[in-house]
Amino acid sequence: MAIWAIRLLLLVLPVAILLYWLSIRQKAAQSGEDMSRKERSIAIAGVIVSLVTLLALIFTVPFSGHSTDSVYIPPRTVDGQIVPGEFITREEAEARGLLDKAAPPRADEFEPFGD
């Protein structure tokens, strides 16, 4: 549950900094003041928050619990019951007959410049 709060914070924080910076720019334009020092500090804070967000994504996405060979099976109805979507391995999806024929190829079967 805490990971979702962190992700939400990392999404909202850069937007809040941008809105604050825009309000400072507008006030400076109306009053004719030079706000360069304050603007510089806000820009540096924005860059730092962006880098922290990027690092958080780099370190949290690979550990999300899904292998790189997993496929997403969308929600479906089975015997009148709605089965929620899930990530399962490709082999399990093939064994259960859930893999669509139009599914993308596996990474080891992919030929970028086919004949």
Stockholm file with secondary structure:
# STOCKHOLM 1.0

chainA/1-115         MAIWAIRLLLLVLPVAILLYWLSIRQKAAQSGEDMSRKERSIAIAGVIVSLVTLLALIFTVPFSGHSTDSVYIPPRTVDGQIVPGEFITREEAEARGLLDKAAPPRADEFEPFGD
#=GR chainA/1-115 SS CHHHHHHHHHHHHHHHHHHHHHHHHHHHHHHTCCCHHHHHHHHHHHHHHHHHHHHHHHHHSTTSSCCTTEEEECCEEETTEEECCEEEEHHHHHHHTCCCTTSCCCTTTCCTTCC
#=GC SS_cons         CHHHHHHHHHHHHHHHHHHHHHHHHHHHHHHTCCCHHHHHHHHHHHHHHHHHHHHHHHHHSTTSSCCTTEEEECCEEETTEEECCEEEEHHHHHHHTCCCTTSCCCTTTCCTTCC
//
